[in-house]
Amino acid sequence: MKQQRPSEPPATSEPLEPVTFSAALRFWLQLGFISFGGPAGQIAIMHRELVERRRWISEDRFLHALNYCMLLPGPEAQQLATYIGWLLHRVRGGLVAGILFILPSVFILLGLSYAYAAHGGSPLVAGVLQGVRPVVVAIILEAVLRLGRRVIRRRDHLLISLLAFASIHWLGVPFPAIVLGAALVGWLAWRALPELGATGEIISPHPTDPPPAHARPSYRRFVQYLATAIALWMAGFVLLVAWRGSGSLHVDEYRFFTKAAFVTFGGAYAVLAYVMQAAVDGFGWITQAQAIDGLALAETTPGPLIMVVQFVGFLGAWNHPQGLDPLTSAIVGALATSFVTFLPSFLFIFLGAPYVEILRGNRVVSAALGGITAAVVGVVLHLAVVFGAAVLLPAGEAMVIDPAATGITLAAFLALWRFRMHVVRVILAGGLLGLLMAIVTN
């Protein structure tokens, strides 16, 4: 989910510090292991370290890069790291920054996913998960309120949110169609009532420092980067088809998560709603309960929250190994999913960043984005309702409320919303409470 940008200290006119590639490499490696707290926390860390403390990039340039990344589908914090790395040290800097931002979480989540798949059925582990799932419901509810309070400021935004919720919850409209429809409605609303202005503050003031020479648009580089990305994607696709067959689950995951990477406006919660719609109801790769558990695991690891898709890829392939041993199948599914999820993020930066100046002050782009962000509120609300029903009403149509799960959800929501507790601490507390309940009842 797209987060609010950090507070803006007064801009400085002092010269920026020179940055060596080795110094940048050490910072990006460190960031990959400490980037907890979701997009807002990760962006705040980069702002504090790169703008205020190390002074590697100006305030104006940082905000301009952030605003461009907020326009894109995918994980904005990882894209911001890629953008800044590219500004500092060209393509190699962007690759190092973006890859190191996600690499620790790839391996950490692989280990957690294996532990979950292999040992998740034990009574004690099941008890921990019983305590964590209600916390996840509270996390999503808090995200709906936080995002809605920031995004829904006009009646047309509220209408778009409600229509998005109804479309995905009752009509089963695919998420990409909702995104395109919301962008169109946002643009039409601006055309009909231009005095309403743009939705959301996504256009930054003009930077005080000029972009480096390599940041200027180049048709040759554009074609080169696009061709390289297509070649990399095709290489992975051909290898999977040759090894596993065109109708295999791994190839299906490769294709599906490629499409998901281009429509994930709104971040991890929005993409999880889309993934659930396909992976749970469409393909039958995982269950609703497993999707909730995957989000909890992703919340407790560093790196972008959208890493939850790697868990889905892992568990889907573990559940359906199709002739491989489950672990090998799961690792292939997880790595293929992460590869196609993040490849477009690098492409968006390397292709689009040199042309970012064109977007500055563009009200058409701003109005379309406003429609999308309003729709995301409705989509995330749908996710909260679906997960909430699965956790709080385990008997389904019998409508019998689980009192323990309800109590944990309310306590977790209060801790997050009222007391601003760190999400990892709340998840750990829920898991500990679930473990204690399992010990008492067994």
VENQUI-V886063 format. One line per field, one symbol per residue. ss: DSSP state (h for helix, s for strand, l for the rest). Layout:
# VENQUI-V886063
ss: ???
This chain:
# VENQUI-V886063
ss: llllllllllllllllllllhhhhhhhhhhhhhhlllhhhhhhhhhhhhhhhhlllllhhhhhhhhhhhhhllllhhhhhhhhhhhhhhhhhhhhhhhhhhhhhhhhhhhhhhhhhhhhlllhhhhhhhhhhhhhhhhhhhhhhhhhhhhhlllhhhhhhhhhhhhhhhlllllhhhhhhhhhhhhhhhhhhlhhhllllllllllllllllhhhlllhhhhhhhhhhhhhhhhhhhhhhhhhhllllhhhhhhhhhhhhhlllllhhhhhhhhhhhhhhlllllllhhhhhhhhhhhhlllllhhhhhhhhhhhhhhhllllllhhhhhhhhhhhhhhhhhhhhhhhhhhhhhhhhhhlllhhhhhhhhhhhhhhhhhhhhhhhhhhhhhhlllhhhllllhhhhhhhhhhhhhhhlllllhhhhhhhhhhhhhhhhhhhl
